[in-house]
């Protein structure tokens, strides 16, 4: 114990309040863009994250236009659909239209950039 103050972490963005993630480019992720109902009645997320619509691995930029706030559950679902689209596999059943739309937008952007083969398997 040296008494020195702790050094800042270079890990994930700081949590600004329970359940929120902050990003310098766009601020707090504080809601789920894929859910159109009151979150606390039928959808109980543990936290919210910023999702790159066009994945960073395929050339997606960290800009307000390419980021959307999602809960962990929907974020996982978007990546599962995105991976299925990239591999030509059937889309997992039970996905909402909003999840399907976000995954399709990301896939289309990667195809346009010619980088769809770089879509990561994050699901």
N, C-alpha and C positions, 0 to 999 in steps of 0.2 A: 504494500500500500504506500504509494508515493505521495498521495494527497493531490496529485495533478488532476485537473478536470478531465472528464472523459472526452475522447476524440469523437468528432462526428462520424457517423457511419456512411459508407458509400453504398449501402444496400438499397432496397426499394424506396419509393417516395414516402415521405413521412405521413403518418395518419394524423389528420388535423382534428378529428373528433371521431368517436367510435363509428365504424362502418364507412368512413370516407377515405378516399385516396386523393392526394393533391398532386397536380402536375403543373410545372411552371408555365407551360404553354397555354393551358386552358382552365386551370383552377381545380376545384373539387369535383370528384366523381361522387354524386350524392343521390342518384336515382337510377332506375333501370329503364332505359329507352325501349326495351323490348316488351315491357309489361304496361298495359294501359288500364290497369285497375289499381285500387288503393293497395299499396304494398303490404300494409300491416294487417289486411284481412285475409288475403289468400296467397300471398307470396312473401315469405319471410327470409330475406337474404341476410347472410352474415356480414357481408361487406360489399362495397361497390368498387369497380376497377375501371380504368380507361382501356378500351378495346380499339386497336388499330383496324379500321375497316379493311383497308388493303394491308396485309401483314407487313411488318417491317422487313422480314426476310425476303419479300418479293419487291421491295422498293418503296413500300408505303412510308410516308413521311409522318412525323409527329407534329401535326397541324390540327387546328380546330376542325377543319373540313374532313379530316381522316380519323378523328377520334369520336367515340361515343361512350357514354357512361352506361355500364351494365352491372347487374349483380353477378356474383360468382356463378350461379346456376345457369343463367342465360349466356354468360361468357363461355362456359364450358360447352354449351349446346351449339353456339355459333361455330366454335372451332371443330366440333364433331361433324357438323354439316359441311363446313369448308373443306375438311380433309376428305370426306366422302366425294364431294364434287371434284376435287383434284385427282382422286384415284379412280373416278368413274364408277364408284360403288353406289348402291342404293342409299338414299338419305335416311337416317334413323327416323323411326316412326314417332309420332307425337310431338313434333316440333311446331312451335307457333309460327304464324305467318311473318311476324316481325323477325324472329330468329332466322327463318329461311331467307327473308329479304336481305338482312345484313350479311349473311354468308354468301349469297349470290352476288351482292355488290362487291365484296372482297374478291371473290373468284373472278368476276368480270374485269376488275381493275388489274388483277395479276395476269389474266389472259391478254389484256390490252398492252401490258408492259412486256409480255413475252416471258414472264417469270413464274407461271403457274406450277412449274415443276419444283419450285423452291418453297411451296406452301408447307409450313411446318406441321408436324403431327403433335399438337399441343393438347389434344383431348385425352 
